[in-house]
Amino acid sequence: MDDLTRKHCIPCEQGGEPMPAHLAQTMLQRVKGWTLAEGKRLRQDLVMKDFAEAVRFIGEIARVADAEDHHPDLHLTGYRKLTIELTTHAVGGLTENDFILAAKIDTLPRQVK
């Protein structure tokens, strides 16, 4: 099986088709710690060590997301609860890009509670 971290996100066309649900379920096995939210988003909930670590980690995610030109929704609440959500807005659902970025985020160092 190919390593998602070696791939790069590709631009998606507006109106393209999202990945079928059965393929999303299969791909989900390749990104541990992520869940499917409403079948249209990948989601990971983390409790970071503290606020500073959460903000540092967000910066690392931003760096990778910019390099891939594929950007997640990031929600920091309660000063250290971080939720990361990935979807391909142009198609209204999941594409391989979401799984590629999830895999790359998983390689980033983090300090969780």
PyMOL commands that set and color helices and strands:
alter all, ss='L'
color gray80, all
select helices_A, chain A and resi 4-6+21-28+51-68+96-106
alter helices_A, ss='H'
color red, helices_A
select strands_A, chain A and resi 35-37+41-47+73-77+81-86
alter strands_A, ss='S'
color yellow, strands_A
deselect
rebuild
show_as cartoon
